Amino acid sequence: MRARKVLVATLAVLVAATSTAGAATIDNRHDSFAGRFDRPQHGFAPPSTRLRDGDPSEVGLDPQPIRAAEQFLKSWTQPDASGHPHFSGAVGLLAHDGMVVDRYAVGKALRYADAKGTELPADQQVPMRDDTIFDMASISKLFTSIAALQLADQGKLDVNAPVVRYLPEFGVNGKQDVTVLQLLTHTSGFDADPSPSLWAGYPDIPSRRKAILDSPLKNAPGSTYLYSDLNMLTLGLLVEKLSGKPLDQVVHDRITAPLGMVDTGYNPPASKLNRVAATEFETTPPRGLVRGQVHDENAWSLGGVAGHAGIFSTAGDLAVLCQAILNGGSYRGHRILAPDTVTKMLTNYNQRFPGDEHGLGFELDQPWYMGALASPVSAGHTGFTGTTLVIDPESRSFALLLTNRVHPTRTWGSINTARQVWATSLAKAMAVRPMQGPNAWYSGLGNNGTATLSTRPLPAGGLLSVSFAAFVDTEGPSDPLQVESSTDGVNWQPVPLRAWGPGAPSGEVSALSGHGHRAWWKVSAHVPASAVTSIRWRYSTDANYSGRGVSVDSVKVTERGRVVLDGERNPAELTPSGWELSAR
């Protein structure tokens, strides 16, 4: 609950940062799509797109939401009521339209001496830097997925084929029908983790590799979504079998070296240890402070190289990978995937499992860490150590947040609020331009909020016709925009609505909700007039997650063609609570 309150407060800061005063300083580029949340792009960026550093305003972004999110990350490196911070340190990177608009490092890469949180002497602590190397944990799964899909591009792998075609020894314990696609989408039927764990249950690497192949299923193949390390452990062995090379060599030769990701790979060399963020102080197994070795115990027991974990990387290197995905599989002239294959990575294959959308490798549309960048086409992944990667193809943007949240222990709680805030800052930095005139009414509530925009009392008469424009980007039906009428200003009744535009609901509806369509709708309603009638727009949010927010513009109320309220010409006729006039 405390984390939710913090998120609400922080999102309120982000909303305030998008006021018209801040918007006045924005220098928009000639590209009408740059900096626009309401101008979704389709298709990939030009393959020639290269990352460059610049100021947010150079691509039409408002820097204030980003700066507010930086301060939030900084606050989470400080002890709170629990006596400890949420994470020792963080590195964040935001990019839009080929420009890295923020690199932010805060806190410490090394801070603690033991699992109790005893701080090292100040001269032994190591600050975070832009080029700090992090244990990526499960973001490693993306590299394994790409390596497998490269084999598909080469005609060596059919993702629809059963795994036993390539790994005959896999076909035990009822697994003969499991397909490669089911491994990639976590619908194979595997349990979440190997049981017993590889590191504790088997004496050596050969026996651990055999245990992966022997693992039984928990569910029938294709019947259930269950996120499982065994899927990617198996896929890693498959990549090795078909390529004839160890997984770490495949990833280096076919992904990181072509893309110039010089700090990305397994088992970082000792020469880079001073740049590696520490993770947990482990007593079981008795590894002590883990730094420079993979945190995941099963990957550690396999020599640090595994399909589900083991990759170390920096924010800068991951940015290159993200841009390669946005470019359709290439960067700086080096192609790692065919464009059609990248499309498959960004296509939902889990329609049967709503809420668990998944492409071939990427998770899709997960607001719990994607925040307001979440949409049906937004892709990403997280890692247990505190890492987050979010790609938003429709704005050609990405958000990276790397933390060492398990340093010195994994028990200090969730960082999902920080993940949401960081990605949401980029969404709120983008503009939603008014449909008409210089401003529109905007509300960007956090969780558990209500905002109202009310008319003055309207004169008695016949049927009132209401028209307005609405931009609705919310979590979904649980965060609705409703229009209500009242004859006494106390008791309110819903007004049926009709909307037109991309993603708009069909027919008459009682509320508007939209997630990921990013388009203005034209809306109309009819209100029977009484002695005195007031109309209001009410936007409310539930306890979990929220989108970029809601904008209302071009409000007009007429009676038999006679205008009785024109909110565009006279905004003062509307009384806001939780709304503000905004140029973006």
Sequence and secondary structure as in RCSB ss.txt:
>XXXX:A:sequence
MRARKVLVATLAVLVAATSTAGAATIDNRHDSFAGRFDRPQHGFAPPSTRLRDGDPSEVGLDPQPIRAAEQFLKS
WTQPDASGHPHFSGAVGLLAHDGMVVDRYAVGKALRYADAKGTELPADQQVPMRDDTIFDMASISKLFTSIAALQ
LADQGKLDVNAPVVRYLPEFGVNGKQDVTVLQLLTHTSGFDADPSPSLWAGYPDIPSRRKAILDSPLKNAPGSTY
LYSDLNMLTLGLLVEKLSGKPLDQVVHDRITAPLGMVDTGYNPPASKLNRVAATEFETTPPRGLVRGQVHDENAW
SLGGVAGHAGIFSTAGDLAVLCQAILNGGSYRGHRILAPDTVTKMLTNYNQRFPGDEHGLGFELDQPWYMGALAS
PVSAGHTGFTGTTLVIDPESRSFALLLTNRVHPTRTWGSINTARQVWATSLAKAMAVRPMQGPNAWYSGLGNNGT
ATLSTRPLPAGGLLSVSFAAFVDTEGPSDPLQVESSTDGVNWQPVPLRAWGPGAPSGEVSALSGHGHRAWWKVSA
HVPASAVTSIRWRYSTDANYSGRGVSVDSVKVTERGRVVLDGERNPAELTPSGWELSAR
>XXXX:A:secstr
 HHHHHHHHHHHHHHHTTSHHHHTT    S TTTTBTTS   S   TT   EE  GGGGT  HHHHHHHHHHHHH
TTS  TTSS S SEEEEEEEETTEEEEEEEEEEEE BSSTT  B  GGG EE  TT BEE GGGHHHHHHHHHHH
HHHTTS  TTSBGGGT GGG  TT TT BHHHHHHT S B SS SS HHHH SSHHHHHHHHHH  BSS TTS  
   HHHHHHHHHHHHHHHSS HHHHHIIIIIHHHT TT EES  GGGGGGB    EE SS  EE  SS S HHHH
HTTT  SSS EEE HHHHHHHHHHHHTTSEETTEESS HHHHHHHTS   TTSTT  B SS EE  HHHHGGG  
TT EEEEETTTEEEEEEGGGTEEEEEEE TTSS GGG   HHHHHHHHHHHHHHSB   SSSS EEEE   SS E
EEEEE  B   SEEEEEEEEEEESSSTTS EEEEEESSSSS EE  EEEESTT   SEES B  SS   EEEEEE
EEE  SSBEEEEEEE  SS   SEEEEEEEEEEETTEEEEETTT GGGEEEES EEE  
